[in-house]
Amino acid sequence: MTQGMRVKIFADGADLAGIAQLARQPLIQGFTTNPTLMRKANVRDYRAFARDVLAVISNRPVSFEVFSDEFAEMELQALEIASWGENVYVKIPVTNTQGASSGPLITRLCAAGVKVNVTALMTVRQVEEVARCLAARTPACVSVFAGRIADTGRDPVPVMQEAVRALNLLPQAELIWASPRELLNIMQADAIGCHIITATSDILAKLALIGKDLDLFSLETVRMFRQDAVNAGYTIELSQPSPVA
């Protein structure tokens, strides 16, 4: 299905049952979540949710995000989250809500051996600035929101290519193609040498379509339209009689 691809696929979500199901698939090599996804999944207790996730996933990277807007408290949250497991990465936003850089905090955390996942980046400049804050020996991820770049009408591929180059001198740092919008993004990420791509369940469900015969896909689509019209009971009263064969 994805044979020969180098890019690693991480599942992105906060549905515990879905996470448990995906954890049984070797194709999924890591997991990420964020407060927005957790809120949508009606997660009430952050620590309890994380504990449940880590009970299911102990041998693959899992990212949990800080949510304070003050860097001092953000640092305390990061240290606490990091203590939850050896496979835990702590998501740190590239700035706080006032636009102040998280760079000094990232530097301190990496120096302390905390595995960070710097998130919400959208420009090459941001990637270059974050790269200067990472530690050569501490594993880290840098999440560039390629899907949101595409939402602005810009092609994210050149940005992601430059991001790959910006991290080339940091062997422990991995670039994440975040917020993909379609299955094609997995192929694009792989083609440019991006290390990881996150994907929500709707995109993961399409993996079986890779390489599908397009003539067959066309026929299946025609049949779907026909069957849906029949199931809905649609009729059109004809103003002209049907031609006789």
C-alpha positions in Angstrom: 0.0 0.0 0.0 2.8 2.5 1.0 5.6 0.1 0.1 8.8 1.9 -0.7 7.9 5.1 1.0 10.3 6.7 3.5 7.9 9.1 5.1 6.5 8.0 8.5 2.7 8.3 9.0 1.5 9.5 12.4 -2.1 9.4 13.3 -3.6 12.7 14.5 -6.6 12.7 16.8 -8.1 12.4 20.3 -10.6 9.6 20.1 -9.3 6.9 22.5 -11.1 4.0 20.8 -9.8 5.1 17.4 -6.3 5.5 18.8 -6.4 2.0 20.2 -7.5 0.6 16.9 -4.8 2.4 14.9 -2.2 1.3 17.5 -2.7 -2.2 16.1 -1.6 -1.1 12.7 2.2 -1.3 12.1 1.8 1.3 9.3 1.1 4.0 12.0 4.5 4.9 13.5 3.4 7.6 16.0 0.5 9.7 17.3 -0.2 13.4 17.8 -3.0 15.3 19.4 -3.7 18.9 20.5 -6.2 20.7 22.8 -8.6 21.5 19.9 -8.8 17.8 18.9 -9.2 16.8 22.6 -12.0 19.3 23.1 -13.8 18.0 20.0 -13.5 14.5 21.4 -15.0 15.7 24.7 -11.8 15.0 26.7 -12.4 16.5 30.2 -9.3 15.3 32.1 -6.0 16.1 30.3 -3.8 13.9 32.5 -6.2 11.0 32.6 -6.6 11.1 28.8 -2.8 11.1 28.4 -2.5 8.2 30.8 -5.0 6.2 28.9 -3.3 6.9 25.6 0.1 5.9 26.9 -1.3 2.7 28.3 -2.1 1.7 24.7 1.0 3.2 23.0 4.2 2.6 24.8 6.7 2.0 21.9 5.9 4.8 19.5 6.2 8.6 19.8 3.2 10.4 21.2 2.9 14.2 21.3 0.9 16.1 23.9 0.7 19.9 23.9 1.2 22.6 26.5 -1.7 25.1 26.8 -0.4 27.9 29.0 0.2 31.3 27.3 2.9 32.3 29.9 6.4 30.9 29.2 7.2 30.2 32.8 4.1 28.1 33.3 4.5 26.6 29.8 7.9 25.3 30.9 6.5 23.7 34.0 3.7 22.1 32.0 6.3 20.8 29.5 8.5 19.2 32.2 5.4 17.6 33.7 4.2 16.2 30.3 7.7 14.9 29.5 7.8 13.0 32.7 4.8 10.9 31.6 6.8 8.6 29.4 10.0 8.1 27.4 8.1 8.1 24.2 6.4 11.5 24.9 7.1 14.5 22.8 5.9 17.9 24.2 4.3 20.2 21.7 5.4 23.8 22.1 3.7 26.4 19.9 6.2 28.5 17.9 4.9 31.6 19.7 2.5 32.5 22.4 -0.8 34.2 21.6 0.9 37.6 21.7 3.4 36.6 19.0 6.4 36.3 21.3 8.9 33.7 20.2 9.1 30.4 22.1 12.7 30.1 21.1 14.3 30.6 24.5 12.0 28.1 26.1 12.7 25.6 23.3 16.4 26.0 23.9 16.1 25.4 27.6 13.9 22.3 27.2 16.1 20.8 24.5 19.2 21.4 26.7 17.3 19.6 29.6 16.7 16.6 27.3 13.0 17.2 26.7 11.9 15.9 23.4 9.9 18.8 21.8 7.5 19.0 18.9 7.5 22.6 17.9 4.1 23.3 16.4 2.0 25.7 14.3 4.9 26.9 12.0 4.0 28.1 8.5 7.1 29.9 7.2 10.7 28.9 6.3 11.9 31.8 8.5 10.2 30.2 11.5 11.8 26.8 10.7 15.2 28.4 10.5 14.7 30.2 13.8 13.5 27.1 15.6 16.4 25.0 14.1 18.8 27.3 15.9 17.1 26.5 19.2 17.3 22.7 19.0 20.0 20.6 20.5 22.1 18.3 18.3 21.6 15.3 20.6 18.0 15.7 21.7 15.3 14.3 19.4 12.8 16.9 18.2 10.1 17.4 15.7 9.1 20.6 13.8 5.5 20.7 12.6 4.9 22.9 9.6 1.2 23.3 8.9 1.3 22.6 5.2 -2.4 22.2 4.9 -3.1 25.6 6.4 -0.5 27.1 4.0 -2.5 25.5 1.1 -5.7 26.9 2.6 -4.3 30.4 1.7 -3.9 29.5 -1.9 -0.2 28.9 -1.7 1.6 25.8 -2.8 3.1 24.3 0.4 5.6 22.1 -1.4 8.4 24.7 -1.9 8.0 25.8 1.8 8.3 22.1 2.9 11.4 21.6 0.6 13.1 24.5 2.2 12.1 23.3 5.7 13.8 19.9 5.0 17.0 21.7 4.0 16.8 23.9 7.1 16.9 20.8 9.3 19.5 18.9 7.4 22.3 19.6 9.9 20.3 18.4 12.8 20.2 14.5 12.6 17.9 14.2 15.6 15.3 16.7 14.2 12.4 15.5 12.1 10.1 17.6 9.9 6.4 17.0 10.2 4.0 17.8 7.3 1.1 18.7 9.5 -2.6 19.3 8.7 -2.7 17.5 5.3 -5.8 18.0 3.3 -5.7 15.0 0.9 -4.0 11.6 0.4 -1.8 13.1 -2.3 0.0 15.1 0.5 1.5 11.8 1.7 3.2 11.2 -1.7 4.3 14.8 -1.8 5.8 14.6 1.6 7.6 11.4 0.7 8.9 12.8 -2.6 10.6 15.8 -0.9 12.2 13.8 1.9 9.9 15.0 4.7 10.4 12.7 7.7 6.8 12.5 9.0 3.3 13.3 8.0 0.3 13.5 10.3 -3.1 12.3 9.1 -6.6 12.3 10.6 -8.8 9.2 10.3 -10.6 10.5 7.2 -7.3 10.6 5.3 -6.0 7.3 6.7 -9.2 5.7 5.5 -8.2 6.5 1.9 -4.9 4.6 2.1 -6.5 1.6 0.4 -7.1 3.8 -2.7 -3.4 4.2 -3.4 -2.7 2.9 -7.0 -6.4 2.0 -7.6 -7.4 1.4 -11.2 -9.0 4.6 -12.4 -11.3 3.0 -14.9 -12.7 0.8 -12.1 -12.9 3.8 -9.8 -14.9 5.6 -12.5 -17.3 2.7 -12.9 -17.8 2.5 -9.1 -18.5 6.2 -9.0 -21.2 5.9 -11.7 -22.8 3.0 -9.8 -22.7 5.0 -6.6 -24.6 7.9 -8.2 -27.2 5.5 -9.7 -27.7 3.5 -6.4 -28.1 6.7 -4.3 -30.7 8.0 -6.7 -32.6 4.7 -6.5 -32.3 4.5 -2.7 -33.6 8.1 -2.4 -36.6 7.2 -4.6 -36.0 10.1 -7.0 -38.3 10.4 -10.1 -38.6 12.9 -12.9 -42.0 13.4 -14.6 -41.1 13.4 -18.3 -42.7 16.0 -20.6 -42.0 13.8 -23.6 -42.7 10.1 -23.8 -39.7 7.7 -23.6 -38.4 6.7 -27.0 -39.2 3.2 -28.0 -36.1 1.1 -28.6 
